[in-house]
Protein backbone atom coordinates (compact mmCIF):
# COMPACT_ATOMS: atom_id res chain seq x y z
CA UNK A 1 0.00 0.00 0.00
CA UNK A 2 1.37 3.39 -1.01
CA UNK A 3 1.33 6.35 1.30
CA UNK A 4 -0.35 9.39 -0.24
CA UNK A 5 1.74 12.49 0.29
CA UNK A 6 -0.14 15.45 1.76
CA UNK A 7 -0.97 18.19 -0.72
CA UNK A 8 -0.55 16.15 -3.89
CA UNK A 9 -3.11 15.82 -6.63
CA UNK A 10 -4.06 12.64 -8.49
CA UNK A 11 -2.29 14.01 -11.62
CA UNK A 12 0.88 14.69 -9.64
CA UNK A 13 0.84 11.17 -8.19
CA UNK A 14 0.20 9.69 -11.65
CA UNK A 15 3.12 11.63 -13.17
CA UNK A 16 5.41 10.82 -10.25
CA UNK A 17 4.75 7.10 -10.68
CA UNK A 18 5.47 7.19 -14.42
CA UNK A 19 7.99 10.01 -14.83
CA UNK A 20 11.00 7.85 -15.74
CA UNK A 21 9.03 5.89 -18.33
CA UNK A 22 7.72 9.11 -19.86
CA UNK A 23 11.23 10.61 -19.90
CA UNK A 24 12.66 7.56 -21.70
CA UNK A 25 9.81 7.66 -24.23
CA UNK A 26 10.39 11.35 -24.96
CA UNK A 27 14.13 10.72 -25.22
CA UNK A 28 13.57 7.84 -27.64
CA UNK A 29 11.39 9.92 -29.95
CA UNK A 30 13.64 12.97 -29.81
CA UNK A 31 16.77 10.83 -30.18
CA UNK A 32 15.38 9.34 -33.38
CA UNK A 33 14.67 12.86 -34.65
CA UNK A 34 18.26 13.85 -33.89
CA UNK A 35 19.69 10.74 -35.58
CA UNK A 36 17.69 11.29 -38.79
CA UNK A 37 18.63 15.00 -38.73
CA UNK A 38 15.11 16.37 -38.32
CA UNK A 39 16.31 18.11 -35.16
CA UNK A 40 19.89 19.43 -35.32
CA UNK A 41 22.22 18.05 -32.65
CA UNK A 42 23.20 21.58 -31.56
CA UNK A 43 19.54 22.43 -30.96
CA UNK A 44 19.08 19.29 -28.85
CA UNK A 45 22.17 20.21 -26.81
CA UNK A 46 20.95 23.79 -26.36
CA UNK A 47 17.51 22.55 -25.25
CA UNK A 48 19.17 20.13 -22.83
CA UNK A 49 21.26 22.90 -21.24
CA UNK A 50 18.23 25.19 -20.91
CA UNK A 51 15.87 22.55 -19.50
CA UNK A 52 18.38 21.01 -17.10
CA UNK A 53 19.32 24.54 -16.01
CA UNK A 54 15.68 25.33 -15.32
CA UNK A 55 15.26 22.12 -13.33
CA UNK A 56 18.44 22.76 -11.33
CA UNK A 57 17.71 26.37 -10.43
CA UNK A 58 13.91 26.47 -10.21
CA UNK A 59 12.09 23.24 -11.05
CA UNK A 60 13.32 21.10 -8.20
CA UNK A 61 12.41 23.80 -5.65
CA UNK A 62 8.94 24.49 -7.01
CA UNK A 63 6.15 24.38 -4.45
CA UNK A 64 3.84 22.41 -6.70
CA UNK A 65 4.60 18.68 -6.91
CA UNK A 66 3.32 18.38 -10.48
CA UNK A 67 5.71 21.14 -11.63
CA UNK A 68 8.65 19.47 -9.86
CA UNK A 69 7.93 16.13 -11.48
CA UNK A 70 7.30 17.65 -14.92
CA UNK A 71 10.60 19.55 -14.82
CA UNK A 72 12.44 16.43 -13.60
CA UNK A 73 10.91 14.41 -16.45
CA UNK A 74 11.89 17.01 -19.03
CA UNK A 75 15.42 17.30 -17.63
CA UNK A 76 15.99 13.54 -17.64
CA UNK A 77 14.73 13.18 -21.20
CA UNK A 78 17.01 15.99 -22.38
CA UNK A 79 20.06 14.53 -20.64
CA UNK A 80 19.42 11.23 -22.40
CA UNK A 81 18.94 13.00 -25.74
CA UNK A 82 22.16 14.96 -25.22
CA UNK A 83 23.96 11.64 -24.95
CA UNK A 84 22.81 10.60 -28.46
CA UNK A 85 25.14 12.93 -30.43
CA UNK A 86 27.94 12.20 -27.96
CA UNK A 87 27.48 8.45 -28.38
CA UNK A 88 27.30 8.85 -32.18
CA UNK A 89 30.59 10.78 -32.11
CA UNK A 90 32.31 8.16 -29.94
CA UNK A 91 31.08 5.27 -32.11
CA UNK A 92 32.04 7.06 -35.34
CA UNK A 93 35.52 7.77 -33.99
CA UNK A 94 35.88 4.16 -32.88
CA UNK A 95 34.81 2.92 -36.32
CA UNK A 96 37.39 5.19 -38.01
CA UNK A 97 40.15 3.95 -35.70
CA UNK A 98 39.25 0.32 -36.42
CA UNK A 99 39.18 0.95 -40.20
CA UNK A 100 42.58 2.67 -40.09
CA UNK A 101 44.01 -0.22 -38.06
CA UNK A 102 42.66 -2.73 -40.58
CA UNK A 103 44.11 -0.70 -43.46
CA UNK A 104 47.54 -0.52 -41.79
CA UNK A 105 47.52 -4.27 -41.13
CA UNK A 106 46.46 -4.97 -44.73
CA UNK A 107 49.17 -2.66 -46.09
CA UNK A 108 51.78 -4.32 -43.89
CA UNK A 109 50.65 -7.76 -45.10
CA UNK A 110 50.79 -6.66 -48.75
CA UNK A 111 54.25 -5.14 -48.39
CA UNK A 112 55.58 -8.19 -46.53
CA UNK A 113 54.33 -10.46 -49.29
CA UNK A 114 55.78 -8.34 -52.11
CA UNK A 115 58.97 -10.34 -52.84
N, C-alpha and C positions, 0 to 999 in steps of 0.2 A: 504494500500500500504506500502510495506516494504522499508526502506531506505537501499541502498546498501553502505556498508562501503568502503571507499577508500582503494585501495590496496589489496582487497580480490579477490580470484579466484572463479569461479563457484563451484569447488570441495569443497573449504573451506566453502562457504555459504551452500552447500548441507549438509556437515558434521555438521556444527554448528546447523542447523535446526533439525537434527535427532540424535544428539550425546547422549542424554539421553536414547532414545529408543534403540540405538545400544548398549549402556553400559548395560542396563537391559537384552538385549538378550544374550550378551556375559556372563553376570553373571549367567543367567539361565542355559546356556549350561555348563559352568564350575562348577556351583554349583551341577548340576546333576552328573558330573564326580567325584566331591569330595564325594558326598553322596554314590555313588556306588563303591567307593574306586579305581577308575581308576587313579585319581590324589590324592596323599597323602595330608592330611590336612596341614601338616607342609610345603609342597612345595607351596601350595596355599597361606599360610601365608607369606612365604618368598618372593614369587612373589609380593604379595600385598605391603609389606614393600618396596621392591625395586622400584616398579612402582610408588607408591605414593611419595616416596622419590625423584624420578626423576621429577615427576610433580611439587612437592613443590620447589625444588631447581633450576630446569632448564626449565621444560616444560611450566610453566605459564608465564615465562618471554621471551619465544622464540619470535623472530621477525617475524616469519612466522605464520599466523593465522591458517593454516591447521595443523601445528605441535602443536600449543597450544591446539586446539580442539581435536586432536588425543590423546595427553597425558592426557587431562582432561577425555576423554572417557575411556581410559585404567585405569586411577586411580579410577574413579567411579565404574567401573565394578569389580575391585579388592577389593575395600572396601566392596562392597556388598557380594562378594564371601568369604571374610574373616569373614563375619558375619555368614555364614552357619555353620562352625564347632562350633562357639561360641553358636549359637542358638541350635544346636544339643546337646551340652553339657548341656545347661540350661534345655532343655526339658527332657533329660535323667535323670538329677538330680531330677527334679520335679516328674517324674514318679516313681523314686525309693522312694522318700519321701512319696508319696501317697500310694505306695504299703506297705511300712513299717507301715504307720498309719493304713491302713486297717488290716494288720496282728495283730497289737497291739490291735485294737478294737475287732477283732475276738477272740483273745486269752483271753481278758478280759471277753468277753461274754461267752466263753466256761468255764472259771474258775468260773464265777459267777453262772453258771447253774449246777455245778458239784455235788451238794448235794446228 
